[in-house]
Amino acid sequence: MHLTDQAGTSFRVAVNVKSQETPSDLLQLVVDDFRHPVTQGLPRTAAGWTVLPSRSGGAALDYIRGNLFDPAAVRPLPPDLPGVDNDLADRLDHYVQRAIADPDAIVYAFGERWGPEPATPDKVFGFRPGNGVHDIHMNQGNSGRFRGDDGVWQDGGLLLYFPAEPRWVAIFLAFQSQSWHTDDATGHTLDGAPVRPGAGEEPVRVLAALVNPAGPAPEPESVLVINASPDPVDLTGWRLADQQKNTFPLPPGPLAPGTTLTIAVAAPFALGNGGGVITVLDAAGLKVHGVSYTTAQGRREGWTVTF
C-alpha cells in the first residue's frame, strides 16, 4: 500500500499475505464496525509516523492483552486464488479501494518502520526517499528464528477510519505458527500453552458488566459470566483482570453447565468509565476469554454493558 501523510511524505506499507513457515496461509479477521477504546488515543489527522509506547491504556495494539477481538474468530485464508472475493489479497483490496474512494478516510498502519532512505527509491512505487512500515501482523508468540521479534503491546494491524459515517474498520493478521498465550514481560510463548483457542471452546465467557452504576462512588460494579460448556468448571484460582492487570478472584468451586454467575468486584480491580477491558484468567493464569468496552458505553450511568 502507498500512503501519503498530510505533509506529503510517502510510506509503503508492506502487508504480509503468506507465511514463510508451514502452514503458509495467514490467520485473518476483518471487523467492519470496530469499537474499542484503543481508537480513542489515535489522531484524527494524517499526521505521519507516530511512535507508540508499548504499554496498556494507550493506542498500541496487543492482540492478547488488549481484547481487540475473540481469537477464536480468526480464520486462515489463502493469499491469492483464481476468482473474486475468495482470498486475502481480495479482502485487503476491498477495504483499500474503499479508503481510496473516500477523500476523508485515514489509514493507520501499526508495525515497524524502516527508513527514510534518502539515496534509495522505494522498490515498489519508486518514490524517494524509501520509507515505510512492515510487520503489519501479530508480533508475539513466534517460533524458531522469529522468536527474537517477540514483545508485548507491539502487534501490527490496519485500522481504517471513515469519518463521514463515522466508522472504524480493523484488519488483524497473524501466522498460524504463533501462540496466543505469551509471557507478559517478553511476549514469548508460555510452555505447555495451546497455540490458539478453538472456536467456541472458551468454557467461561463474560456476558455483561455493570461498569457505571447509578449513584456516588464507590460504585457497586459487577461482571456477569457464564459457563457455556456442557461440563462443570472449577473456578478455584480463577480471576478477572482489568485493563491495568489488577485482578479479582472468582468464587472457588464448580460453576454448573449453562449457568451464570454475577461477581461483585472491588478494588484494586476497577471498571473505568472511560473504556476498558475485562479478561478471564484460569488457575494457571492463561487467558480464557476477554472483552472490551468504549467510553460511550462506560459513561451510560446505570446501564449494563452487554458483550
PyMOL commands that set and color helices and strands:
alter all, ss='L'
color gray80, all
select helices_A, chain A and resi 37-41+71-73+88-100+144-149+295-298
alter helices_A, ss='H'
color red, helices_A
select strands_A, chain A and resi 2-4+10-13+26-31+75-77+106-110+112-117+130-134+157-162+167-174+204-210+222-227+233-234+239-241+247-249+254-255+260-264+276-281+287-293+305-306
alter strands_A, ss='S'
color yellow, strands_A
deselect
rebuild
show_as cartoon
